[in-house]
């Protein structure tokens, strides 16, 4: 059985015991979070919600909160003397492990 969940403006296809990196959630380590289910898939077929599947939920445990690798961005304007700059960005994430899918 698998489910399609929605979090952080994105959708993810998940299965039991899968480890997943999602947009940062407001939860501490070892907390339990639940996700909205957009679609469910099983041996007997697919159930798609409008927009969510009624009575279905996915439970996950937060493993850690962190930041991704640094992405460097440079800007440069030719013939303008000292108009160079370099910026860095580290996207925050939450690492979760899917515990159960309930239909």
Buried (B, 14 or more C-beta within 10 A) or exposed (E): EBBBBBBEEEEBEBEEEBEBBBEEBEBEEEEEBEBBBBBBBEEEEEBEBEEBBEEBBBBBBBBEBEEEEEEEEEEEEEEEEEEEEEEEEEEEBBBBEBBEBEE
